[in-house]
Amino acid sequence: MLATGDGELEMTPEEFVLIRDFIHDRSGIYFTDNKAYLVRNRLANRMADLQIKTVQDYFYHVKYDLTLNEFNRLMDLVTTNETSFFRNEPQLLSFSDEVLPLLIDEKLKQVGPRTLRIWSAGCSSGEEPYTLAIILLEKLRTVAGWNIEIIANDISEQVLQQARVGEYSGSTLRNVKPEILARYFFKENEGYRIRPEVQSLVKFSHMNLNDPRKLSVVSNVDVIFCRNVMIYFSDEVKKQLVRGFYNALHPGGYFYIGHAETLHGISKAFRLVYFKNALVYQKEAVLAPNRTVPGSSHISGNTSSAASGAVRAMDLLSKIKPISVKK
């Protein structure tokens, strides 16, 4: 549909469905009918810049762009990337004061390199993975002798570029305590820049969470954070994504979603742990022989890797049980 006489883009219901289904097929993000105005408004300026007059023409432009540059630009347009440091303090307290001590204690008992892998899925402009890095530095005081990797990814190249620069200002810093700001940031221009020792722990990369092949590359993760990301996905994509997260986790690993989100109706593969500060999903540490994990067709208890993982995780599971009762 052409722009109206007052310059406002018009989009028919059929054109909305065309664009909506394309976005869903490629990214997993799903817009209900009442979000048509949002999609229209965000396309209008981009189409004007490209001098494309109809939504259908724009659809063909983005669909057949083999460089994916326009698709990446479209993702920048339709995704919301509002976030901040130390967002949702209760969940972070459960990570720093309850989950992390358990993981550190278990790692210290193991022979060989002490490795911690944390995944921030849908990391936006980097506030969440940098927050996790700061928490680790605060808890460990030194990373000497540790192999720490925070995997951080997003579908938007624009926000990933911001994250790699690591410069922040304004409301995104509102929850950062003055002593943390002084210790892990330095003043630059009109804002603050994250210090190199924090940046070195985080590895940013582009990822479409709707691509099972990309998900399967990530493995041996101790904790996954995917907070307020799946709310934009259809149930079908959520189920596929949660299966991928389950496969990526170590036995006994933890999975954080948004405090108002739930896996009810999505997956039965995780158990819900009642920590003092927050509810956290956990991949069970012990699998019975010949048992297929509910909700995950790719995991079977009858594998040598699962068996060896169960032995290594036995002591961790015994530690977790006493705090599984809500206080």
C-alpha positions, 0 to 999 in steps of 0.5 A: 500500500502506498503512503497516504496523502499526509505522508503516513504509510498505510499497510493492509492486513494482508501486507502485515501478515506478509511481513509478520510471517516473514519475520517469524519464519526467519527470527522466531519473533511473532507479532500479534494482530494488535501490533500491526501499528508498531510494525507499520510505524517502524517500517515507514522511515526505513522505506522512505530512506530506501525510496520504497513506496509499498510494503510489498516492494519492501518485503521483496527487497528484504527477502531477496537481499542475499547479504542479509544486511537489510534483514539485520536492519529490519531486526534492529527496527522491530526489536526492543533493546531497552535494558540496564545494568543489574536489572532485576536484583532478586534474580542476580542475588540468587545467582551471586549468593546462591547459585554461584557459590555452589558452582564454585565449590563444585569446580574447586573439587574437580581435577583439571582446569576450573571452567565457568561458562555462562550464556547471556542469550539475547544480550542486547547492548551488553548490560546483562553479560557485563553485569554477570562479569562484574558479579564473577569478579566480585565473588572470585576477586581474581580470575587467576586459575580460572577459565571464565567465558561469558557467551553473549549474543543477539540478533541485532548487529547494531546493539552488538556493536554498542556492546563491544564498545562498552560505553554507557550513560544515563538510565542504563547505569541507574542501578550501579552502586557508586563503588562498582562504578568506580571499580569497573568503569572509567569516565569517558566523554559524557558517560562511562566505559567498561574496564578491559578486565570486565570486557575480556570475560565476555565474548559477543557474537551474532546469533539468531535463536531461531536457528537450531544449528547455531544453538547446537554449537554452544555446549557445556554451559553452567548457567543460561540467562534468557530473560524477557526474550522468549516473550516475543516468540511463538510457542513453537519457537519457544519449545525449540529454543528451550530444547536447545538450551537444555542440550547446551547445559551441563547436568545440574546447570541453571536456567534463568528466564524473566521473573514473570515468565514460565516454562509451563506448557513449554517444557517439562525437562527442567525442575524448578528450584526455590531459592531464597531470592528467586525461582530458578530452573535447573537441568537435573544432575542425575538421569536414570538409565534408559530414561528419556528426558521429558520435552527433549527428544535429543537427550537420553539417559542411556549415553556415556556422557550423561552417565559420566556427567551424573557422577561428577554432579552427584555431590552438587545435587546433594548440596542443592536439595536442602535449599530447594525448599522455599524460605 
